[in-house]
Amino acid sequence: MPKVRTHKGASSRFRITGTGKIMRMKGGKSHLRRNKSHRSKALFDEMIPLSSRDRARIQRLIPNGA
């Protein structure tokens, strides 16, 4: 049997919590931040749970919860 490999791009973008939820970062935080308010920039820093329809796809990319 071949080894099960972790997708390194997915493992850097998603985190699995202790309860098994997959968390993701919000997009749109890399450039054009000078025009945004401090509150909206602060909201970019929190992680949010992944939607249920994408969960199975990402779970296959991160089989070991890396």
CHARMM internal coordinates of N, CA and C (Angstrom, degrees):
IC EDIT
DIST 1 N 1 CA 1.4566
DIST 1 CA 1 C 1.5245
ANGL 1 N 1 CA 1 C 109.96
DIST 1 C 2 N 1.3177
ANGL 1 CA 1 C 2 N 117.78
DIHE 1 N 1 CA 1 C 2 N 138.75
DIST 2 N 2 CA 1.4631
ANGL 1 C 2 N 2 CA 119.03
DIHE 1 CA 1 C 2 N 2 CA 175.57
DIST 2 CA 2 C 1.5276
ANGL 2 N 2 CA 2 C 110.87
DIHE 1 C 2 N 2 CA 2 C -75.20
DIST 2 C 3 N 1.3240
ANGL 2 CA 2 C 3 N 114.37
DIHE 2 N 2 CA 2 C 3 N 157.59
DIST 3 N 3 CA 1.4584
ANGL 2 C 3 N 3 CA 119.44
DIHE 2 CA 2 C 3 N 3 CA 178.82
DIST 3 CA 3 C 1.5233
ANGL 3 N 3 CA 3 C 110.37
DIHE 2 C 3 N 3 CA 3 C -72.40
DIST 3 C 4 N 1.3210
ANGL 3 CA 3 C 4 N 116.11
DIHE 3 N 3 CA 3 C 4 N 151.13
DIST 4 N 4 CA 1.4656
ANGL 3 C 4 N 4 CA 121.59
DIHE 3 CA 3 C 4 N 4 CA 175.71
DIST 4 CA 4 C 1.5193
ANGL 4 N 4 CA 4 C 107.10
DIHE 3 C 4 N 4 CA 4 C -87.83
DIST 4 C 5 N 1.3198
ANGL 4 CA 4 C 5 N 116.16
DIHE 4 N 4 CA 4 C 5 N 120.84
DIST 5 N 5 CA 1.4607
ANGL 4 C 5 N 5 CA 121.27
DIHE 4 CA 4 C 5 N 5 CA -176.79
DIST 5 CA 5 C 1.5263
ANGL 5 N 5 CA 5 C 110.60
DIHE 4 C 5 N 5 CA 5 C -102.13
DIST 5 C 6 N 1.3178
ANGL 5 CA 5 C 6 N 115.32
DIHE 5 N 5 CA 5 C 6 N 144.95
DIST 6 N 6 CA 1.4585
ANGL 5 C 6 N 6 CA 122.09
DIHE 5 CA 5 C 6 N 6 CA 174.88
DIST 6 CA 6 C 1.5204
ANGL 6 N 6 CA 6 C 108.91
DIHE 5 C 6 N 6 CA 6 C -87.26
DIST 6 C 7 N 1.3249
ANGL 6 CA 6 C 7 N 117.01
DIHE 6 N 6 CA 6 C 7 N 135.01
DIST 7 N 7 CA 1.4674
ANGL 6 C 7 N 7 CA 121.61
DIHE 6 CA 6 C 7 N 7 CA 175.25
DIST 7 CA 7 C 1.5238
ANGL 7 N 7 CA 7 C 107.53
DIHE 6 C 7 N 7 CA 7 C -76.24
DIST 7 C 8 N 1.3362
ANGL 7 CA 7 C 8 N 116.84
DIHE 7 N 7 CA 7 C 8 N 112.43
DIST 8 N 8 CA 1.4598
ANGL 7 C 8 N 8 CA 120.97
DIHE 7 CA 7 C 8 N 8 CA -171.77
DIST 8 CA 8 C 1.5258
ANGL 8 N 8 CA 8 C 112.76
DIHE 7 C 8 N 8 CA 8 C -66.61
DIST 8 C 9 N 1.3360
ANGL 8 CA 8 C 9 N 116.90
DIHE 8 N 8 CA 8 C 9 N -32.05
DIST 9 N 9 CA 1.4639
ANGL 8 C 9 N 9 CA 119.05
DIHE 8 CA 8 C 9 N 9 CA 177.00
DIST 9 CA 9 C 1.5178
ANGL 9 N 9 CA 9 C 111.76
DIHE 8 C 9 N 9 CA 9 C -66.20
DIST 9 C 10 N 1.3267
ANGL 9 CA 9 C 10 N 115.89
DIHE 9 N 9 CA 9 C 10 N -39.59
DIST 10 N 10 CA 1.4641
ANGL 9 C 10 N 10 CA 119.76
DIHE 9 CA 9 C 10 N 10 CA 179.10
DIST 10 CA 10 C 1.5140
ANGL 10 N 10 CA 10 C 111.09
DIHE 9 C 10 N 10 CA 10 C -72.32
DIST 10 C 11 N 1.3275
ANGL 10 CA 10 C 11 N 117.83
DIHE 10 N 10 CA 10 C 11 N -35.43
DIST 11 N 11 CA 1.4574
ANGL 10 C 11 N 11 CA 119.48
DIHE 10 CA 10 C 11 N 11 CA -178.09
DIST 11 CA 11 C 1.5223
ANGL 11 N 11 CA 11 C 111.71
DIHE 10 C 11 N 11 CA 11 C -69.52
DIST 11 C 12 N 1.3430
ANGL 11 CA 11 C 12 N 117.44
DIHE 11 N 11 CA 11 C 12 N -25.39
DIST 12 N 12 CA 1.4624
ANGL 11 C 12 N 12 CA 118.89
DIHE 11 CA 11 C 12 N 12 CA 177.41
DIST 12 CA 12 C 1.5227
ANGL 12 N 12 CA 12 C 111.80
DIHE 11 C 12 N 12 CA 12 C -83.52
DIST 12 C 13 N 1.3218
ANGL 12 CA 12 C 13 N 118.29
DIHE 12 N 12 CA 12 C 13 N -21.36
DIST 13 N 13 CA 1.4638
ANGL 12 C 13 N 13 CA 121.26
DIHE 12 CA 12 C 13 N 13 CA -177.07
DIST 13 CA 13 C 1.5192
ANGL 13 N 13 CA 13 C 113.48
DIHE 12 C 13 N 13 CA 13 C -94.51
DIST 13 C 14 N 1.3249
ANGL 13 CA 13 C 14 N 118.09
DIHE 13 N 13 CA 13 C 14 N -22.39
DIST 14 N 14 CA 1.4565
ANGL 13 C 14 N 14 CA 121.28
DIHE 13 CA 13 C 14 N 14 CA -174.94
DIST 14 CA 14 C 1.5148
ANGL 14 N 14 CA 14 C 110.10
DIHE 13 C 14 N 14 CA 14 C -124.68
DIST 14 C 15 N 1.3312
ANGL 14 CA 14 C 15 N 116.08
DIHE 14 N 14 CA 14 C 15 N 148.33
DIST 15 N 15 CA 1.4580
ANGL 14 C 15 N 15 CA 122.66
DIHE 14 CA 14 C 15 N 15 CA 176.40
DIST 15 CA 15 C 1.5160
ANGL 15 N 15 CA 15 C 108.21
DIHE 14 C 15 N 15 CA 15 C -125.25
DIST 15 C 16 N 1.3219
ANGL 15 CA 15 C 16 N 116.84
DIHE 15 N 15 CA 15 C 16 N 142.22
DIST 16 N 16 CA 1.4545
ANGL 15 C 16 N 16 CA 121.76
DIHE 15 CA 15 C 16 N 16 CA 176.66
DIST 16 CA 16 C 1.5205
ANGL 16 N 16 CA 16 C 107.91
DIHE 15 C 16 N 16 CA 16 C -104.89
DIST 16 C 17 N 1.3344
ANGL 16 CA 16 C 17 N 116.60
DIHE 16 N 16 CA 16 C 17 N 126.33
DIST 17 N 17 CA 1.4549
ANGL 16 C 17 N 17 CA 121.29
DIHE 16 CA 16 C 17 N 17 CA -178.41
DIST 17 CA 17 C 1.5198
ANGL 17 N 17 CA 17 C 109.92
DIHE 16 C 17 N 17 CA 17 C -79.12
DIST 17 C 18 N 1.3053
ANGL 17 CA 17 C 18 N 115.73
DIHE 17 N 17 CA 17 C 18 N 174.95
DIST 18 N 18 CA 1.4497
ANGL 17 C 18 N 18 CA 120.89
DIHE 17 CA 17 C 18 N 18 CA 178.86
DIST 18 CA 18 C 1.5085
ANGL 18 N 18 CA 18 C 113.00
DIHE 17 C 18 N 18 CA 18 C -65.27
DIST 18 C 19 N 1.3292
ANGL 18 CA 18 C 19 N 116.98
DIHE 18 N 18 CA 18 C 19 N -28.01
DIST 19 N 19 CA 1.4590
ANGL 18 C 19 N 19 CA 120.54
DIHE 18 CA 18 C 19 N 19 CA 178.86
DIST 19 CA 19 C 1.5239
ANGL 19 N 19 CA 19 C 112.73
DIHE 18 C 19 N 19 CA 19 C -87.36
DIST 19 C 20 N 1.3533
ANGL 19 CA 19 C 20 N 117.61
DIHE 19 N 19 CA 19 C 20 N -3.47
DIST 20 N 20 CA 1.4526
ANGL 19 C 20 N 20 CA 120.87
DIHE 19 CA 19 C 20 N 20 CA 175.76
DIST 20 CA 20 C 1.5111
ANGL 20 N 20 CA 20 C 114.89
DIHE 19 C 20 N 20 CA 20 C 100.07
DIST 20 C 21 N 1.3388
ANGL 20 CA 20 C 21 N 118.11
DIHE 20 N 20 CA 20 C 21 N 1.71
DIST 21 N 21 CA 1.4626
ANGL 20 C 21 N 21 CA 119.74
DIHE 20 CA 20 C 21 N 21 CA 177.22
DIST 21 CA 21 C 1.5239
ANGL 21 N 21 CA 21 C 109.58
DIHE 20 C 21 N 21 CA 21 C -75.97
DIST 21 C 22 N 1.3293
ANGL 21 CA 21 C 22 N 115.88
DIHE 21 N 21 CA 21 C 22 N 145.99
DIST 22 N 22 CA 1.4608
ANGL 21 C 22 N 22 CA 121.40
DIHE 21 CA 21 C 22 N 22 CA 176.71
DIST 22 CA 22 C 1.5204
ANGL 22 N 22 CA 22 C 107.17
DIHE 21 C 22 N 22 CA 22 C -99.66
DIST 22 C 23 N 1.3292
ANGL 22 CA 22 C 23 N 115.98
DIHE 22 N 22 CA 22 C 23 N 122.17
DIST 23 N 23 CA 1.4570
ANGL 22 C 23 N 23 CA 121.55
DIHE 22 CA 22 C 23 N 23 CA -177.80
DIST 23 CA 23 C 1.5314
ANGL 23 N 23 CA 23 C 108.58
DIHE 22 C 23 N 23 CA 23 C -106.37
DIST 23 C 24 N 1.3393
ANGL 23 CA 23 C 24 N 115.02
DIHE 23 N 23 CA 23 C 24 N 147.73
DIST 24 N 24 CA 1.4617
ANGL 23 C 24 N 24 CA 120.63
DIHE 23 CA 23 C 24 N 24 CA 179.01
DIST 24 CA 24 C 1.5198
ANGL 24 N 24 CA 24 C 109.29
DIHE 23 C 24 N 24 CA 24 C -132.45
DIST 24 C 25 N 1.3362
ANGL 24 CA 24 C 25 N 115.50
DIHE 24 N 24 CA 24 C 25 N 160.32
DIST 25 N 25 CA 1.4478
ANGL 24 C 25 N 25 CA 121.08
DIHE 24 CA 24 C 25 N 25 CA 175.65
DIST 25 CA 25 C 1.5261
ANGL 25 N 25 CA 25 C 109.05
DIHE 24 C 25 N 25 CA 25 C -91.36
DIST 25 C 26 N 1.3037
ANGL 25 CA 25 C 26 N 116.17
DIHE 25 N 25 CA 25 C 26 N 156.33
DIST 26 N 26 CA 1.4543
ANGL 25 C 26 N 26 CA 121.00
DIHE 25 CA 25 C 26 N 26 CA 177.06
DIST 26 CA 26 C 1.5252
ANGL 26 N 26 CA 26 C 110.07
DIHE 25 C 26 N 26 CA 26 C -80.42
DIST 26 C 27 N 1.3203
ANGL 26 CA 26 C 27 N 116.38
DIHE 26 N 26 CA 26 C 27 N 151.61
DIST 27 N 27 CA 1.4457
ANGL 26 C 27 N 27 CA 120.89
DIHE 26 CA 26 C 27 N 27 CA 177.60
DIST 27 CA 27 C 1.5128
ANGL 27 N 27 CA 27 C 111.79
DIHE 26 C 27 N 27 CA 27 C -89.89
DIST 27 C 28 N 1.3219
ANGL 27 CA 27 C 28 N 116.50
DIHE 27 N 27 CA 27 C 28 N 172.34
DIST 28 N 28 CA 1.4521
ANGL 27 C 28 N 28 CA 121.57
DIHE 27 CA 27 C 28 N 28 CA 175.50
DIST 28 CA 28 C 1.5093
ANGL 28 N 28 CA 28 C 114.32
DIHE 27 C 28 N 28 CA 28 C 83.95
DIST 28 C 29 N 1.3360
ANGL 28 CA 28 C 29 N 118.38
DIHE 28 N 28 CA 28 C 29 N 23.78
DIST 29 N 29 CA 1.4488
ANGL 28 C 29 N 29 CA 119.37
DIHE 28 CA 28 C 29 N 29 CA -177.49
DIST 29 CA 29 C 1.5174
ANGL 29 N 29 CA 29 C 113.21
DIHE 28 C 29 N 29 CA 29 C -112.25
DIST 29 C 30 N 1.3244
ANGL 29 CA 29 C 30 N 117.81
DIHE 29 N 29 CA 29 C 30 N 7.98
DIST 30 N 30 CA 1.4506
ANGL 29 C 30 N 30 CA 118.87
DIHE 29 CA 29 C 30 N 30 CA -173.38
DIST 30 CA 30 C 1.5366
ANGL 30 N 30 CA 30 C 113.38
DIHE 29 C 30 N 30 CA 30 C -91.59
DIST 30 C 31 N 1.3173
ANGL 30 CA 30 C 31 N 118.41
DIHE 30 N 30 CA 30 C 31 N -33.59
DIST 31 N 31 CA 1.4536
ANGL 30 C 31 N 31 CA 118.80
DIHE 30 CA 30 C 31 N 31 CA -179.30
DIST 31 CA 31 C 1.5281
ANGL 31 N 31 CA 31 C 109.45
DIHE 30 C 31 N 31 CA 31 C -146.72
DIST 31 C 32 N 1.3252
ANGL 31 CA 31 C 32 N 116.46
DIHE 31 N 31 CA 31 C 32 N 169.86
DIST 32 N 32 CA 1.4796
ANGL 31 C 32 N 32 CA 125.22
DIHE 31 CA 31 C 32 N 32 CA -174.76
DIST 32 CA 32 C 1.5253
ANGL 32 N 32 CA 32 C 111.68
DIHE 31 C 32 N 32 CA 32 C 60.74
DIST 32 C 33 N 1.3157
ANGL 32 CA 32 C 33 N 116.70
DIHE 32 N 32 CA 32 C 33 N 37.61
DIST 33 N 33 CA 1.4586
ANGL 32 C 33 N 33 CA 119.77
DIHE 32 CA 32 C 33 N 33 CA -179.28
DIST 33 CA 33 C 1.5264
ANGL 33 N 33 CA 33 C 112.57
DIHE 32 C 33 N 33 CA 33 C -88.01
DIST 33 C 34 N 1.3093
ANGL 33 CA 33 C 34 N 117.88
DIHE 33 N 33 CA 33 C 34 N -13.89
DIST 34 N 34 CA 1.4758
ANGL 33 C 34 N 34 CA 118.91
DIHE 33 CA 33 C 34 N 34 CA -179.87
DIST 34 CA 34 C 1.5147
ANGL 34 N 34 CA 34 C 111.38
DIHE 33 C 34 N 34 CA 34 C -67.99
DIST 34 C 35 N 1.3296
ANGL 34 CA 34 C 35 N 116.99
DIHE 34 N 34 CA 34 C 35 N -27.99
DIST 35 N 35 CA 1.4589
ANGL 34 C 35 N 35 CA 120.00
DIHE 34 CA 34 C 35 N 35 CA -177.24
DIST 35 CA 35 C 1.5224
ANGL 35 N 35 CA 35 C 112.52
DIHE 34 C 35 N 35 CA 35 C -81.33
DIST 35 C 36 N 1.3239
ANGL 35 CA 35 C 36 N 118.20
DIHE 35 N 35 CA 35 C 36 N -12.65
DIST 36 N 36 CA 1.4546
ANGL 35 C 36 N 36 CA 121.28
DIHE 35 CA 35 C 36 N 36 CA -174.60
DIST 36 CA 36 C 1.5179
ANGL 36 N 36 CA 36 C 110.89
DIHE 35 C 36 N 36 CA 36 C -92.49
DIST 36 C 37 N 1.3193
ANGL 36 CA 36 C 37 N 115.22
DIHE 36 N 36 CA 36 C 37 N 154.41
DIST 37 N 37 CA 1.4626
ANGL 36 C 37 N 37 CA 119.95
DIHE 36 CA 36 C 37 N 37 CA 179.56
DIST 37 CA 37 C 1.5250
ANGL 37 N 37 CA 37 C 110.11
DIHE 36 C 37 N 37 CA 37 C -74.27
DIST 37 C 38 N 1.3301
ANGL 37 CA 37 C 38 N 115.62
DIHE 37 N 37 CA 37 C 38 N 163.44
DIST 38 N 38 CA 1.4673
ANGL 37 C 38 N 38 CA 119.87
DIHE 37 CA 37 C 38 N 38 CA 179.86
DIST 38 CA 38 C 1.5231
ANGL 38 N 38 CA 38 C 110.88
DIHE 37 C 38 N 38 CA 38 C -63.14
DIST 38 C 39 N 1.3175
ANGL 38 CA 38 C 39 N 116.68
DIHE 38 N 38 CA 38 C 39 N -36.86
DIST 39 N 39 CA 1.4729
ANGL 38 C 39 N 39 CA 119.87
DIHE 38 CA 38 C 39 N 39 CA -179.51
DIST 39 CA 39 C 1.5277
ANGL 39 N 39 CA 39 C 111.63
DIHE 38 C 39 N 39 CA 39 C -64.73
DIST 39 C 40 N 1.3290
ANGL 39 CA 39 C 40 N 117.39
DIHE 39 N 39 CA 39 C 40 N -44.48
DIST 40 N 40 CA 1.4637
ANGL 39 C 40 N 40 CA 119.39
DIHE 39 CA 39 C 40 N 40 CA -179.18
DIST 40 CA 40 C 1.5235
ANGL 40 N 40 CA 40 C 111.12
DIHE 39 C 40 N 40 CA 40 C -68.86
DIST 40 C 41 N 1.3407
ANGL 40 CA 40 C 41 N 117.78
DIHE 40 N 40 CA 40 C 41 N -32.83
DIST 41 N 41 CA 1.4556
ANGL 40 C 41 N 41 CA 119.80
DIHE 40 CA 40 C 41 N 41 CA 176.63
DIST 41 CA 41 C 1.5211
ANGL 41 N 41 CA 41 C 110.99
DIHE 40 C 41 N 41 CA 41 C -69.17
DIST 41 C 42 N 1.3176
ANGL 41 CA 41 C 42 N 117.19
DIHE 41 N 41 CA 41 C 42 N -34.92
DIST 42 N 42 CA 1.4659
ANGL 41 C 42 N 42 CA 120.56
DIHE 41 CA 41 C 42 N 42 CA 178.25
DIST 42 CA 42 C 1.5172
ANGL 42 N 42 CA 42 C 111.24
DIHE 41 C 42 N 42 CA 42 C -68.44
DIST 42 C 43 N 1.3327
ANGL 42 CA 42 C 43 N 117.10
DIHE 42 N 42 CA 42 C 43 N -31.67
DIST 43 N 43 CA 1.4576
ANGL 42 C 43 N 43 CA 120.12
DIHE 42 CA 42 C 43 N 43 CA 179.62
DIST 43 CA 43 C 1.5278
ANGL 43 N 43 CA 43 C 112.18
DIHE 42 C 43 N 43 CA 43 C -69.88
DIST 43 C 44 N 1.3436
ANGL 43 CA 43 C 44 N 117.60
DIHE 43 N 43 CA 43 C 44 N -21.52
DIST 44 N 44 CA 1.4569
ANGL 43 C 44 N 44 CA 120.44
DIHE 43 CA 43 C 44 N 44 CA 177.88
DIST 44 CA 44 C 1.5234
ANGL 44 N 44 CA 44 C 111.73
DIHE 43 C 44 N 44 CA 44 C -69.14
DIST 44 C 45 N 1.3319
ANGL 44 CA 44 C 45 N 118.47
DIHE 44 N 44 CA 44 C 45 N -23.12
DIST 45 N 45 CA 1.4522
ANGL 44 C 45 N 45 CA 121.13
DIHE 44 CA 44 C 45 N 45 CA -171.54
DIST 45 CA 45 C 1.5181
ANGL 45 N 45 CA 45 C 113.78
DIHE 44 C 45 N 45 CA 45 C -81.04
DIST 45 C 46 N 1.3254
ANGL 45 CA 45 C 46 N 118.68
DIHE 45 N 45 CA 45 C 46 N -14.57
DIST 46 N 46 CA 1.4569
ANGL 45 C 46 N 46 CA 119.08
DIHE 45 CA 45 C 46 N 46 CA -178.26
DIST 46 CA 46 C 1.5211
ANGL 46 N 46 CA 46 C 110.98
DIHE 45 C 46 N 46 CA 46 C -89.21
DIST 46 C 47 N 1.3162
ANGL 46 CA 46 C 47 N 115.30
DIHE 46 N 46 CA 46 C 47 N 147.23
DIST 47 N 47 CA 1.4554
ANGL 46 C 47 N 47 CA 120.81
DIHE 46 CA 46 C 47 N 47 CA 178.62
DIST 47 CA 47 C 1.5198
ANGL 47 N 47 CA 47 C 108.67
DIHE 46 C 47 N 47 CA 47 C -90.06
DIST 47 C 48 N 1.3388
ANGL 47 CA 47 C 48 N 115.97
DIHE 47 N 47 CA 47 C 48 N 144.85
DIST 48 N 48 CA 1.4605
ANGL 47 C 48 N 48 CA 120.88
DIHE 47 CA 47 C 48 N 48 CA -179.63
DIST 48 CA 48 C 1.5294
ANGL 48 N 48 CA 48 C 108.74
DIHE 47 C 48 N 48 CA 48 C -123.22
DIST 48 C 49 N 1.3270
ANGL 48 CA 48 C 49 N 117.25
DIHE 48 N 48 CA 48 C 49 N 153.17
DIST 49 N 49 CA 1.4713
ANGL 48 C 49 N 49 CA 118.71
DIHE 48 CA 48 C 49 N 49 CA -179.03
DIST 49 CA 49 C 1.5209
ANGL 49 N 49 CA 49 C 111.61
DIHE 48 C 49 N 49 CA 49 C -69.16
DIST 49 C 50 N 1.3088
ANGL 49 CA 49 C 50 N 114.73
DIHE 49 N 49 CA 49 C 50 N 149.26
DIST 50 N 50 CA 1.4525
ANGL 49 C 50 N 50 CA 122.28
DIHE 49 CA 49 C 50 N 50 CA 179.60
DIST 50 CA 50 C 1.5237
ANGL 50 N 50 CA 50 C 109.55
DIHE 49 C 50 N 50 CA 50 C -74.67
DIST 50 C 51 N 1.3359
ANGL 50 CA 50 C 51 N 116.74
DIHE 50 N 50 CA 50 C 51 N 146.91
DIST 51 N 51 CA 1.4534
ANGL 50 C 51 N 51 CA 119.68
DIHE 50 CA 50 C 51 N 51 CA 179.29
DIST 51 CA 51 C 1.5254
ANGL 51 N 51 CA 51 C 110.19
DIHE 50 C 51 N 51 CA 51 C -68.04
DIST 51 C 52 N 1.3054
ANGL 51 CA 51 C 52 N 116.15
DIHE 51 N 51 CA 51 C 52 N 157.13
DIST 52 N 52 CA 1.4659
ANGL 51 C 52 N 52 CA 120.65
DIHE 51 CA 51 C 52 N 52 CA -173.02
DIST 52 CA 52 C 1.5225
ANGL 52 N 52 CA 52 C 112.46
DIHE 51 C 52 N 52 CA 52 C -69.02
DIST 52 C 53 N 1.3275
ANGL 52 CA 52 C 53 N 118.50
DIHE 52 N 52 CA 52 C 53 N -28.10
DIST 53 N 53 CA 1.4680
ANGL 52 C 53 N 53 CA 118.76
DIHE 52 CA 52 C 53 N 53 CA -177.71
DIST 53 CA 53 C 1.5222
ANGL 53 N 53 CA 53 C 111.85
DIHE 52 C 53 N 53 CA 53 C -76.60
DIST 53 C 54 N 1.3407
ANGL 53 CA 53 C 54 N 118.82
DIHE 53 N 53 CA 53 C 54 N -23.53
DIST 54 N 54 CA 1.4577
ANGL 53 C 54 N 54 CA 121.26
DIHE 53 CA 53 C 54 N 54 CA 177.77
DIST 54 CA 54 C 1.5141
ANGL 54 N 54 CA 54 C 112.37
DIHE 53 C 54 N 54 CA 54 C -90.61
DIST 54 C 55 N 1.3187
ANGL 54 CA 54 C 55 N 117.82
DIHE 54 N 54 CA 54 C 55 N -9.54
DIST 55 N 55 CA 1.4572
ANGL 54 C 55 N 55 CA 121.82
DIHE 54 CA 54 C 55 N 55 CA -172.39
DIST 55 CA 55 C 1.5251
ANGL 55 N 55 CA 55 C 112.40
DIHE 54 C 55 N 55 CA 55 C -62.32
DIST 55 C 56 N 1.3287
ANGL 55 CA 55 C 56 N 118.48
DIHE 55 N 55 CA 55 C 56 N -45.64
DIST 56 N 56 CA 1.4642
ANGL 55 C 56 N 56 CA 120.65
DIHE 55 CA 55 C 56 N 56 CA -177.30
DIST 56 CA 56 C 1.5232
ANGL 56 N 56 CA 56 C 111.49
DIHE 55 C 56 N 56 CA 56 C -65.95
DIST 56 C 57 N 1.3152
ANGL 56 CA 56 C 57 N 116.75
DIHE 56 N 56 CA 56 C 57 N -35.93
DIST 57 N 57 CA 1.4662
ANGL 56 C 57 N 57 CA 120.83
DIHE 56 CA 56 C 57 N 57 CA -179.21
DIST 57 CA 57 C 1.5281
ANGL 57 N 57 CA 57 C 110.76
DIHE 56 C 57 N 57 CA 57 C -67.45
DIST 57 C 58 N 1.3249
ANGL 57 CA 57 C 58 N 116.69
DIHE 57 N 57 CA 57 C 58 N -43.88
DIST 58 N 58 CA 1.4548
ANGL 57 C 58 N 58 CA 120.41
DIHE 57 CA 57 C 58 N 58 CA -179.45
DIST 58 CA 58 C 1.5271
ANGL 58 N 58 CA 58 C 110.49
DIHE 57 C 58 N 58 CA 58 C -73.37
DIST 58 C 59 N 1.3222
ANGL 58 CA 58 C 59 N 117.37
DIHE 58 N 58 CA 58 C 59 N -32.22
DIST 59 N 59 CA 1.4702
ANGL 58 C 59 N 59 CA 121.13
DIHE 58 CA 58 C 59 N 59 CA 178.61
DIST 59 CA 59 C 1.5297
ANGL 59 N 59 CA 59 C 110.92
DIHE 58 C 59 N 59 CA 59 C -62.20
DIST 59 C 60 N 1.3414
ANGL 59 CA 59 C 60 N 116.74
DIHE 59 N 59 CA 59 C 60 N -34.05
DIST 60 N 60 CA 1.4625
ANGL 59 C 60 N 60 CA 119.70
DIHE 59 CA 59 C 60 N 60 CA 176.87
DIST 60 CA 60 C 1.5214
ANGL 60 N 60 CA 60 C 111.83
DIHE 59 C 60 N 60 CA 60 C -70.01
DIST 60 C 61 N 1.3417
ANGL 60 CA 60 C 61 N 117.55
DIHE 60 N 60 CA 60 C 61 N -30.60
DIST 61 N 61 CA 1.4460
ANGL 60 C 61 N 61 CA 121.13
DIHE 60 CA 60 C 61 N 61 CA 179.82
DIST 61 CA 61 C 1.5255
ANGL 61 N 61 CA 61 C 112.26
DIHE 60 C 61 N 61 CA 61 C -76.54
DIST 61 C 62 N 1.3356
ANGL 61 CA 61 C 62 N 116.28
DIHE 61 N 61 CA 61 C 62 N -28.61
DIST 62 N 62 CA 1.4639
ANGL 61 C 62 N 62 CA 121.27
DIHE 61 CA 61 C 62 N 62 CA 179.80
DIST 62 CA 62 C 1.5332
ANGL 62 N 62 CA 62 C 107.54
DIHE 61 C 62 N 62 CA 62 C -118.38
DIST 62 C 63 N 1.3232
ANGL 62 CA 62 C 63 N 118.96
DIHE 62 N 62 CA 62 C 63 N 75.40
DIST 63 N 63 CA 1.4709
ANGL 62 C 63 N 63 CA 119.48
DIHE 62 CA 62 C 63 N 63 CA -173.38
DIST 63 CA 63 C 1.5224
ANGL 63 N 63 CA 63 C 113.03
DIHE 62 C 63 N 63 CA 63 C -71.03
DIST 63 C 64 N 1.3176
ANGL 63 CA 63 C 64 N 118.17
DIHE 63 N 63 CA 63 C 64 N -31.55
DIST 64 N 64 CA 1.4595
ANGL 63 C 64 N 64 CA 119.88
DIHE 63 CA 63 C 64 N 64 CA -175.15
DIST 64 CA 64 C 1.5144
ANGL 64 N 64 CA 64 C 112.91
DIHE 63 C 64 N 64 CA 64 C -99.60
DIST 64 C 65 N 1.3202
ANGL 64 CA 64 C 65 N 117.76
DIHE 64 N 64 CA 64 C 65 N 6.65
DIST 65 N 65 CA 1.4574
ANGL 64 C 65 N 65 CA 121.07
DIHE 64 CA 64 C 65 N 65 CA -179.55
DIST 65 CA 65 C 1.5069
ANGL 65 N 65 CA 65 C 112.96
DIHE 64 C 65 N 65 CA 65 C 70.35
DIST 65 C 66 N 1.3358
ANGL 65 CA 65 C 66 N 116.91
DIHE 65 N 65 CA 65 C 66 N 33.40
DIST 66 N 66 CA 1.4536
ANGL 65 C 66 N 66 CA 121.29
DIHE 65 CA 65 C 66 N 66 CA -176.65
DIST 66 CA 66 C 1.5132
ANGL 66 N 66 CA 66 C 111.64
DIHE 65 C 66 N 66 CA 66 C -69.65
END
COOR INIT
IC SEED 1 N 1 CA 1 C
IC BUILD
